[in-house]
Amino acid sequence: MAGGIRIEVTGLDKLIKKFGSLPQNIVKEVDGELAALSVEYVNRAVADVPVDTGVLKNGITFKRISEMNYEVVSNAHYSAYVEFGTIKFVNVPAELAAYAAQFKGRGIKKEGGMPARPFFFKHLPWAENEINQNLKQVVKRAMK
């Protein structure tokens, strides 16, 4: 899935206003939270891969783009077709329609298609909740 998901921290405006810039210990703490979240996201996606070929499982990884900016990806060229299905079995959540459109018509055409077997994006709600919970604690500590 070209690009996968990107985990970035936004909305730290209040904290930056209070301190003028983010203290390095806060940046390190937030960066550590995002690294841990990225590892857990990969683990969850790998556990939910519906096939045992190894290519798909081994292709799920993350990398640190920059401070407080991580990217989690599924590198197998067919990841999107497993995630969203093909032909008449396509099942794309509305919030991912624009992203999924880039893969439309590019897969191997099997008669009837292949049902969607989500393993990757289904963890977004969990990740958003974890980020909100964990970063709220970091911000609370920093605001004291």
N, C-alpha and C positions, 0 to 999 in steps of 0.2 A: 504494500500500500504506500505508494510514493508519498512521503511526508508524514504518515502516521498522525500522531497527535503531538502537540507542543504544549508543555506545561510552563507557563510564565506567571510571574507574580505581577499583578497590576493593582492599583488602588491603594498604594502605600503613601498617597499624597499627604494625609494627615500626619503620619509618622515623619515624613521628610520635612514638613513644615515645622514640626515641633523641634526636631534636631538640626535642621538646616541641611543635613544629609544623613543617610542612615549610618549609624555606628557600625564598625566592622564586625563586632560580635553579633549584631542582629542579622547582618547580611550572611554571616557564616551559619547562623542558626536556621535561617530561612532556606539557605542553599542545602543544608543537611536534611531538612524536612523534605524538600523536593527530590533529593537524591533517593531517600528512603522510599518515598512514594513511588518514584519511577521503578525501583527494584520490585516493589510489591505489585505494581501494575503489570509488569512483565511476568511475574510469577502467576498472577491470576489469569492472564491471557494464555500463557503456556498450558496451565492446568485445564483450560476450557477448549483447547484445540481439539476438534472432533476427529482428527485423523492421526495415525501413528507413523507417518512416513519419516518424520524427523526434520524434513526441510522446512515445513511450516513452523514447527515448534522452535527449531534452532534459529530461525530468522527473526524471532521476536526479541527485540533488544532495545536498549536506550543509550543515549549519549548526552553528555553535558555540552550544550551549545556555548553557554557563557554563564557567568554568575547568575543564579536564580532563574535559569532558563534551560530546560531539559526537553528532549524529544524522545518519545517512545514510538517505535515503528515495528511493522511486520514486513520484512523484506522479501518474502516469497512472492514471485510475480503473480501468483494466483490468489493471494490473500483476500483481495476484495471479492472475488467470485465465491469463495467459501463463506465469507462474512455476509454478503448481501444476496447470494443466490444468482441464478442465471435464467434467461429467457422468461418463461411464464411463472417461475417461482421467485422472482426478484422480490425482496422485502427490505426496503430501505426506510429507516426512520426519517421523518420529515426534516429534522435538524441536520441530517447528513446527506440530504438529496444533492446539494451542489457538489459536495465532495465526491459522492458516488458516481455522479454523471460522467466524470472523466474516464471511467472504466467501461461505460456502456458500449456494447458492440465489439469489444476488443478481445473477449475471451474465446476459448474453444467452444464451438457450438455442438452440444450433444443433443440428440433428439429429446424434446420436452424440457430440457434444462435440468438444473441441479437446485434443490431447495437451499434456502439460506440457513447457515449454521453459525450464528454469531458467536464469536469468541473474543473479539478485540474491543469494539466500541461499547459493548454492553457494560463495561466497567467504568465508563465515564461518570455516571451518577455517583458511584462509590468514591471515585477520585475527587470529584468536586466537593463532596461532603467532607472527605478527609482533609483536603486543602483548607477549606473554611474552618473546620474545627481546630486543626493544628496551628494554623497561622493566627487565628484569633488569640490563642494562648501566647504565642510569641509576641504579638502586638500588645496585649495586656501587660505582659512583663516589661516590655520596653517603655510603655507609657507611664509606668510608676516612677 
